[in-house]
């Protein structure tokens, strides 16, 4: 079965950093877009970062305005993985972060990893 598994979330202080990982299994996502979404309590799920499909290698992608200059998305197709480096974290970044892959219109989601930014 196709699975996306996120890891790397946790509790950090404002200004801290976290690196989220998403490793896919069951199929390769090399040629398909992948990205990160997040959902805070009582709010809709929102786009954070995304990459276009790629045949191999590592590359950077698009970011939501709210995280530009602080977050970086990268991809390692050899590992069938996508990453989200989060720097200078703010309290408003607190949310469950979900990895997503779109295979020809079929959307796959990970289980989510909690990121909490608090003093």
Backbone torsions as a table, in degrees:
resi	resn	phi	psi	omega
1	UNK	NA	150.9	177.8
2	UNK	-76.5	129.6	178.5
3	UNK	-137.7	143.6	170.6
4	UNK	-121.6	125.2	-175.4
5	UNK	-122.4	115.6	178.1
6	UNK	-89.5	153.3	173.9
7	UNK	-154.9	166.2	174.9
8	UNK	106.1	-5.9	178.0
9	UNK	-72.0	169.9	179.8
10	UNK	166.4	-168.5	179.3
11	UNK	-101.5	124.6	178.7
12	UNK	-135.6	157.8	176.1
13	UNK	-82.2	155.4	175.1
14	UNK	-53.0	137.4	-176.3
15	UNK	90.2	-9.2	-180.0
16	UNK	-80.0	-178.4	-177.1
17	UNK	-132.6	151.2	172.4
18	UNK	-142.2	152.1	174.2
19	UNK	-122.5	114.0	178.5
20	UNK	-90.9	142.1	177.6
21	UNK	-122.0	146.9	175.0
22	UNK	-135.9	115.8	-180.0
23	UNK	-111.7	125.1	-179.4
24	UNK	-96.4	150.7	175.3
25	UNK	-143.4	163.1	-179.5
26	UNK	94.5	-26.4	174.5
27	UNK	-165.9	162.0	175.0
28	UNK	-89.2	145.7	179.3
29	UNK	-110.7	15.7	-173.5
30	UNK	-52.1	-40.6	-174.3
31	UNK	-95.2	9.1	-173.3
32	UNK	-126.3	152.8	179.0
33	UNK	-69.5	146.2	174.3
34	UNK	-135.1	158.8	-179.3
35	UNK	-165.9	-177.9	178.6
36	UNK	-123.4	135.5	172.5
37	UNK	-123.7	163.3	175.8
38	UNK	-142.6	155.6	179.8
39	UNK	-140.9	117.6	176.0
40	UNK	-90.5	157.4	179.7
41	UNK	-55.3	129.6	178.2
42	UNK	77.0	5.8	-178.3
43	UNK	-122.1	161.4	176.6
44	UNK	-74.0	156.0	174.1
45	UNK	-68.7	134.2	-176.4
46	UNK	-126.6	151.9	177.9
47	UNK	-70.8	139.2	177.6
48	UNK	-115.9	-53.7	-175.9
49	UNK	-156.9	153.8	180.0
50	UNK	-153.9	158.6	175.9
51	UNK	-127.7	151.4	172.0
52	UNK	-81.3	169.3	175.6
53	UNK	-64.4	150.8	-176.9
54	UNK	-150.8	139.7	-178.8
55	UNK	-77.2	-13.9	179.8
56	UNK	168.5	167.1	179.0
57	UNK	84.8	-172.3	-179.2
58	UNK	-116.2	145.6	178.3
59	UNK	-158.9	163.1	178.2
60	UNK	-96.8	166.4	-176.5
61	UNK	-141.5	-158.9	-174.3
62	UNK	-86.5	150.8	-178.5
63	UNK	-131.8	148.2	171.6
64	UNK	-68.3	151.8	-178.3
65	UNK	-57.6	-34.7	-176.1
66	UNK	-66.9	-17.8	-177.0
67	UNK	-120.4	-0.4	178.5
68	UNK	-61.0	137.4	-177.8
69	UNK	87.7	-10.6	-179.0
70	UNK	-121.9	-36.8	-177.6
71	UNK	-107.2	153.0	175.5
72	UNK	-138.4	131.5	175.7
73	UNK	-103.1	141.3	177.2
74	UNK	-142.9	168.0	-174.0
75	UNK	-144.6	141.4	176.8
76	UNK	-130.2	96.5	-176.2
77	UNK	-68.6	-25.1	176.2
78	UNK	-62.6	-29.1	178.4
79	UNK	-102.6	0.8	-178.0
80	UNK	54.5	46.4	-171.4
81	UNK	-135.2	154.7	173.9
82	UNK	-133.0	146.4	-173.3
83	UNK	-128.3	156.6	174.5
84	UNK	-134.0	107.8	175.3
85	UNK	-87.6	121.3	-176.5
86	UNK	-116.8	116.1	179.0
87	UNK	-116.3	160.3	178.8
88	UNK	49.4	51.9	-176.3
89	UNK	-65.8	144.3	-179.8
90	UNK	-119.4	161.7	-179.7
91	UNK	-58.7	-33.6	180.0
92	UNK	-71.3	-7.4	173.8
93	UNK	-81.4	-8.0	179.9
94	UNK	-61.4	123.0	-177.2
95	UNK	-177.8	170.7	166.5
96	UNK	-88.9	127.0	-177.7
97	UNK	-102.3	130.4	-176.7
98	UNK	-118.4	137.3	172.7
99	UNK	-89.5	143.2	-177.4
100	UNK	-137.2	144.1	171.5
101	UNK	-134.5	140.4	-177.6
102	UNK	-116.6	109.4	-179.3
103	UNK	-107.4	93.8	178.5
104	UNK	56.1	36.8	-179.9
105	UNK	96.3	-12.7	174.6
106	UNK	-89.0	119.5	-173.3
107	UNK	-102.1	127.6	178.6
108	UNK	-111.8	142.7	-177.8
109	UNK	-129.6	144.4	170.7
110	UNK	-80.7	178.1	-177.6
111	UNK	-81.2	-14.3	179.3
112	UNK	94.9	150.6	174.6
113	UNK	-133.9	134.6	-174.2
114	UNK	-81.0	130.2	171.7
115	UNK	-117.7	121.4	179.1
116	UNK	-123.4	122.4	180.0
117	UNK	-111.6	111.7	-174.8
118	UNK	-158.3	150.1	174.4
119	UNK	-80.4	NA	NA
